[in-house]
């Protein structure tokens, strides 16, 4: 069953633990005391997802300077993430959510429409989580190009 994004600023971010590209488990609680830009994207090595990931990576040092960690989540496997990171020289963390449990918890696993067909998929969404684990901003139905700079400019 799909869910719409109902999480909003002020809500506690749902906790999670997923594998990264090295098959190491990473949990949201690992970043306590830092801001987290948590972005959900549909698929590695697709045009929009590549644009978004590369823009976040290109601005990685500016995010770090604002005490902010960037974490991307998609249903792709750790192996797929490894290839994506290597191909695009990405600097940030990518996590694998093959069962879509975290995507469902955040309400980004939804009915999508493409060329008149309906299917379930990830709706590109970004959550900014503050140092205490609360959501401070939600970006829904994100357009990939320019998104990372917008998030960076709006970080407190």
C-alpha positions in Angstrom: 0.0 0.0 0.0 1.3 3.4 -0.9 1.4 6.5 1.4 1.6 10.1 0.7 4.3 12.2 2.4 2.6 13.2 5.6 5.7 13.9 7.6 6.3 17.6 8.2 8.6 20.1 9.8 8.7 19.5 13.6 8.0 15.7 13.4 10.6 13.3 14.6 12.3 11.6 11.7 11.5 7.8 11.5 14.6 5.8 12.6 16.1 3.4 10.2 19.1 1.2 9.6 20.2 0.2 6.0 23.2 -1.1 4.2 25.6 1.3 2.5 27.6 0.7 -0.7 30.1 -1.3 1.4 27.3 -3.5 2.9 27.9 -1.8 6.3 24.7 -1.0 8.3 24.2 2.7 8.8 21.5 4.1 11.1 20.0 7.5 11.3 21.1 7.6 15.0 24.7 7.4 13.8 24.3 11.1 12.7 22.9 12.5 16.0 24.5 15.9 16.6 24.7 16.6 12.9 22.2 17.9 10.4 21.2 15.3 7.8 20.0 15.9 4.2 18.1 12.7 3.5 17.0 12.4 -0.1 15.0 9.6 -1.7 15.5 8.9 -5.4 14.2 6.2 -7.8 17.2 4.6 -9.4 21.0 4.7 -9.8 22.4 5.8 -13.1 19.2 7.4 -14.5 19.4 10.9 -15.8 17.5 12.8 -13.1 19.0 10.7 -10.3 22.5 11.2 -11.6 21.9 15.0 -11.9 20.7 15.1 -8.3 23.4 12.9 -6.9 26.2 14.8 -8.7 24.9 18.2 -7.6 24.9 17.0 -3.9 28.4 15.6 -4.3 29.7 18.7 -6.1 28.6 20.8 -3.1 29.7 18.2 -0.5 32.3 20.4 1.2 29.8 23.2 1.6 27.3 20.9 3.3 30.1 19.5 5.6 31.0 23.1 6.5 27.4 23.5 7.7 27.8 20.4 9.8 25.5 18.5 7.5 25.7 14.9 6.2 24.2 14.0 2.8 22.4 10.6 2.6 20.7 9.2 -0.5 18.3 6.3 -0.4 17.0 4.2 -3.2 15.8 0.6 -3.6 19.0 -0.3 -5.5 21.5 -2.9 -4.1 24.7 -2.0 -2.3 26.6 -3.3 -5.4 24.6 -0.9 -7.7 25.4 2.0 -5.3 29.1 1.1 -5.4 29.1 1.2 -9.3 27.1 4.5 -9.2 29.5 6.1 -6.7 32.5 5.0 -8.7 31.1 6.0 -12.1 30.1 9.5 -10.9 32.8 10.0 -8.2 30.2 10.6 -5.6 31.4 11.7 -2.1 28.3 11.1 0.0 26.5 8.1 1.5 24.1 6.0 -0.5 21.9 3.5 1.3 20.0 0.5 -0.1 16.3 0.1 0.7 15.4 -3.0 -1.3 12.2 -3.8 0.7 11.2 -0.1 0.5 10.5 -0.1 4.3 12.2 3.2 4.9 10.6 4.7 1.7 7.2 3.6 3.1 8.0 5.0 6.6 8.8 8.4 5.0 5.7 8.2 2.7 7.7 8.4 -0.5 6.7 5.0 -2.0 3.6 6.1 -3.9 1.6 5.5 -7.1 3.4 7.1 -10.0 2.1 7.8 -13.5 4.2 7.5 -16.6 2.8 7.5 -20.2 -0.7 6.7 -18.9 0.5 3.7 -16.8 0.3 3.6 -13.0 2.9 1.9 -10.9 4.4 2.1 -7.4 7.7 3.9 -7.1 9.8 6.4 -5.2 8.6 10.0 -5.5 11.8 12.1 -5.4 11.7 13.8 -1.9 14.2 15.4 0.4 14.0 15.7 4.2 16.3 18.0 6.2 16.7 16.5 9.7 18.2 18.7 12.5 20.8 17.7 15.1 18.1 16.4 17.5 16.5 14.1 14.9 13.5 16.3 14.1 12.5 17.1 10.5 13.2 20.8 9.8 12.1 20.9 6.1 10.5 18.7 3.5 10.9 19.1 -0.2 8.2 17.1 -2.1 8.2 16.0 -5.7 11.7 17.5 -6.2 13.0 18.6 -9.6 16.6 17.2 -9.7 18.4 20.1 -11.4 19.3 22.9 -9.0 17.8 21.1 -6.0 21.1 20.6 -4.0 21.9 24.3 -4.2 18.4 25.2 -3.1 18.8 22.9 0.0 22.2 24.2 0.7 21.0 27.9 0.5 18.2 27.2 2.9 20.2 25.3 5.6 20.1 27.2 8.9 
